[in-house]
Amino acid sequence: MSELNFIVTLFIAVLGPLLAIGYLKPILLVVLDSLCVEPLPGKIGAHFWVRSACVLAVAGALVLALSFGEFDGSLMQALRRALWLAAAGSFVSIAFITSRVWAPVQRRLNAQLNGGRG
């Protein structure tokens, strides 16, 4: 096993999801702040869920990288595989988070539309 390939893979597996969640963080905090009422009101709850999203995204990418990383080939093979796995791990984690955040938003929108008709 090439130690350089291993280190590059782990670095990308951590950095990729952190960049993706960092990009989403400003708007995610606003959305979560409006959704978090009980038991963790407002910004406390929103920050908890954003931090949970970071842990979930990084852990998902690390599990994929450690399970399917290319540690014995060339550095370019390792880099390609690491980028692919970090992207896949980030995509799945963020898709899960988005679906979980969107469900209450959709219920709230439906309630407002139905309530406005009556």
C-alpha contacts under 8 A as a table, 3 or more apart, distances in Angstrom:
res1	aa1	res2	aa2	distance
1	M	5	N	7.87
1	M	6	F	7.69
1	M	71	F	5.38
1	M	72	D	4.87
2	S	5	N	5.28
2	S	6	F	6.34
2	S	71	F	5.66
2	S	72	D	5.76
2	S	73	G	7.94
3	E	6	F	5.00
3	E	7	I	6.13
3	E	71	F	7.67
4	L	7	I	5.15
4	L	8	V	6.04
4	L	75	L	7.68
5	N	8	V	5.18
5	N	9	T	6.01
5	N	70	E	7.29
5	N	71	F	5.24
5	N	72	D	7.58
5	N	74	S	7.85
5	N	75	L	5.86
5	N	78	A	5.68
5	N	79	L	7.49
6	F	9	T	5.18
6	F	10	L	6.24
6	F	69	G	7.88
6	F	70	E	7.95
6	F	71	F	5.65
7	I	10	L	5.20
7	I	11	F	6.03
8	V	11	F	5.07
8	V	12	I	6.16
8	V	78	A	7.71
8	V	79	L	7.01
8	V	82	A	7.72
9	T	12	I	5.29
9	T	13	A	6.04
9	T	65	A	6.58
9	T	69	G	6.91
9	T	78	A	6.73
9	T	79	L	6.71
9	T	82	A	4.96
9	T	83	L	7.92
10	L	13	A	4.94
10	L	14	V	6.26
10	L	62	L	6.81
10	L	65	A	6.93
10	L	66	L	7.88
10	L	82	A	7.87
11	F	14	V	5.37
11	F	15	L	5.98
12	I	15	L	5.03
12	I	16	G	5.61
12	I	82	A	6.31
12	I	83	L	6.58
12	I	86	A	6.59
13	A	16	G	5.83
13	A	17	P	7.01
13	A	58	V	6.76
13	A	61	A	5.23
13	A	62	L	5.44
13	A	65	A	6.46
13	A	82	A	6.69
13	A	83	L	7.60
13	A	85	L	7.35
13	A	86	A	4.92
14	V	17	P	6.09
14	V	18	L	6.46
14	V	58	V	5.41
14	V	61	A	7.10
14	V	62	L	6.89
14	V	86	A	7.84
15	L	18	L	5.17
15	L	19	L	6.11
16	G	19	L	5.30
16	G	20	A	6.37
16	G	83	L	7.93
16	G	86	A	5.87
16	G	87	A	7.03
16	G	90	S	7.30
17	P	20	A	4.99
17	P	21	I	6.07
17	P	54	C	7.18
17	P	57	A	5.55
17	P	58	V	5.59
17	P	61	A	7.26
17	P	86	A	6.84
17	P	87	A	7.70
17	P	89	G	7.66
17	P	90	S	5.21
18	L	21	I	5.23
18	L	22	G	5.78
18	L	54	C	6.42
18	L	57	A	7.65
18	L	58	V	6.97
19	L	22	G	4.93
19	L	23	Y	6.09
20	A	23	Y	5.16
20	A	24	L	6.45
20	A	90	S	7.21
21	I	24	L	5.00
21	I	25	K	5.75
21	I	50	V	7.96
21	I	53	A	7.38
21	I	54	C	6.30
21	I	57	A	7.95
21	I	94	I	7.96
22	G	25	K	5.04
22	G	26	P	7.79
23	Y	26	P	7.29
24	L	27	I	5.90
24	L	28	L	5.79
25	K	28	L	4.91
25	K	29	L	5.90
25	K	50	V	6.91
26	P	29	L	5.45
26	P	30	V	6.71
27	I	30	V	5.14
27	I	31	V	6.31
28	L	31	V	5.17
28	L	32	L	5.94
28	L	46	A	7.98
28	L	50	V	7.31
29	L	32	L	5.16
29	L	33	D	5.75
29	L	43	K	7.58
29	L	46	A	5.56
29	L	47	H	6.84
29	L	50	V	7.11
30	V	33	D	5.11
30	V	34	S	6.45
30	V	46	A	7.92
31	V	34	S	5.38
31	V	35	L	6.46
32	L	35	L	4.93
32	L	36	C	5.87
32	L	42	G	7.82
32	L	45	G	7.51
32	L	46	A	4.85
32	L	49	W	7.70
32	L	101	V	7.55
33	D	36	C	5.42
33	D	41	P	7.81
33	D	42	G	4.76
33	D	43	K	5.43
33	D	45	G	7.09
33	D	46	A	5.10
34	S	37	V	7.63
34	S	42	G	6.85
35	L	42	G	7.79
35	L	104	P	7.46
35	L	105	V	7.60
36	C	39	P	7.79
36	C	40	L	6.39
36	C	41	P	5.32
36	C	42	G	5.39
36	C	43	K	7.86
36	C	45	G	5.73
36	C	46	A	6.51
37	V	40	L	6.25
37	V	41	P	4.38
37	V	42	G	6.15
37	V	45	G	7.98
38	E	41	P	5.41
40	L	44	I	6.03
40	L	45	G	4.62
41	P	44	I	6.15
41	P	45	G	5.67
42	G	45	G	5.72
42	G	46	A	6.34
43	K	46	A	4.92
43	K	47	H	5.95
44	I	47	H	5.38
44	I	48	F	6.27
45	G	48	F	5.06
45	G	49	W	6.33
46	A	49	W	5.27
46	A	50	V	6.25
47	H	50	V	5.10
47	H	51	R	6.11
48	F	51	R	5.26
48	F	52	S	6.11
49	W	52	S	4.86
49	W	53	A	6.04
50	V	53	A	4.95
50	V	54	C	6.35
51	R	54	C	5.04
51	R	55	V	6.35
52	S	55	V	5.14
52	S	56	L	6.06
53	A	56	L	5.04
53	A	57	A	5.98
53	A	93	S	7.68
53	A	94	I	7.75
53	A	97	I	6.99
54	C	57	A	5.21
54	C	58	V	6.07
55	V	58	V	5.30
55	V	59	A	5.86
56	L	59	A	5.20
56	L	60	G	5.97
56	L	93	S	6.54
57	A	60	G	5.20
57	A	61	A	6.25
57	A	89	G	6.56
57	A	90	S	5.50
57	A	93	S	5.14
57	A	94	I	7.06
58	V	61	A	5.20
58	V	62	L	6.03
58	V	89	G	7.82
58	V	90	S	7.61
59	A	62	L	5.03
59	A	63	V	6.06
60	G	63	V	5.25
60	G	64	L	6.36
60	G	89	G	5.25
60	G	90	S	7.35
60	G	93	S	6.89
61	A	64	L	5.18
61	A	65	A	6.04
61	A	85	L	6.41
61	A	86	A	5.04
61	A	87	A	7.83
61	A	88	A	7.39
61	A	89	G	4.29
61	A	90	S	6.45
62	L	65	A	4.94
62	L	66	L	5.92
62	L	86	A	7.77
63	V	66	L	5.29
63	V	67	S	5.95
64	L	67	S	5.10
64	L	68	F	5.75
64	L	69	G	7.28
64	L	85	L	6.05
64	L	86	A	7.70
64	L	89	G	6.83
65	A	68	F	5.39
65	A	69	G	4.67
65	A	82	A	6.38
65	A	85	L	5.98
65	A	86	A	7.25
66	L	69	G	5.62
68	F	85	L	7.92
69	G	78	A	6.91
69	G	81	R	6.30
69	G	82	A	6.33
69	G	85	L	7.76
70	E	73	G	6.22
70	E	77	Q	6.67
70	E	78	A	4.77
70	E	81	R	6.27
70	E	82	A	7.54
71	F	78	A	6.19
73	G	77	Q	6.06
73	G	78	A	6.59
74	S	77	Q	5.22
74	S	78	A	6.31
75	L	78	A	5.00
75	L	79	L	5.99
76	M	79	L	4.93
76	M	80	R	6.03
77	Q	80	R	5.16
77	Q	81	R	6.09
78	A	81	R	5.19
78	A	82	A	5.90
79	L	82	A	5.07
79	L	83	L	6.08
80	R	83	L	5.29
80	R	84	W	6.18
81	R	84	W	5.06
81	R	85	L	6.06
82	A	85	L	5.14
82	A	86	A	5.99
83	L	86	A	5.16
83	L	87	A	6.03
84	W	87	A	5.18
84	W	88	A	6.09
85	L	88	A	4.99
85	L	89	G	5.95
86	A	89	G	5.09
86	A	90	S	5.97
87	A	90	S	5.13
87	A	91	F	5.93
88	A	91	F	5.06
88	A	92	V	6.16
89	G	92	V	5.36
89	G	93	S	6.09
90	S	93	S	5.18
90	S	94	I	5.86
91	F	94	I	5.27
91	F	95	A	5.84
92	V	95	A	5.09
92	V	96	F	6.14
93	S	96	F	5.18
93	S	97	I	6.22
94	I	97	I	4.96
94	I	98	T	5.88
95	A	98	T	5.08
95	A	99	S	6.13
96	F	99	S	5.25
96	F	100	R	6.28
97	I	100	R	5.14
97	I	101	V	6.12
98	T	101	V	5.10
98	T	102	W	5.86
99	S	102	W	5.14
99	S	103	A	6.29
100	R	103	A	5.64
100	R	104	P	7.67
101	V	104	P	6.30
101	V	105	V	6.82
102	W	105	V	5.01
102	W	106	Q	5.96
103	A	106	Q	5.22
103	A	107	R	6.33
104	P	107	R	4.97
104	P	108	R	6.11
105	V	108	R	5.13
105	V	109	L	6.18
106	Q	109	L	5.06
106	Q	110	N	6.07
107	R	110	N	5.08
107	R	111	A	6.07
108	R	111	A	5.08
108	R	112	Q	6.20
109	L	112	Q	5.10
109	L	113	L	6.18
110	N	113	L	5.07
110	N	114	N	6.02
111	A	114	N	5.13
111	A	115	G	5.74
112	Q	115	G	5.04
112	Q	116	G	5.92
113	L	116	G	5.27
113	L	117	R	6.67
114	N	117	R	5.51
114	N	118	G	7.11
115	G	118	G	5.76
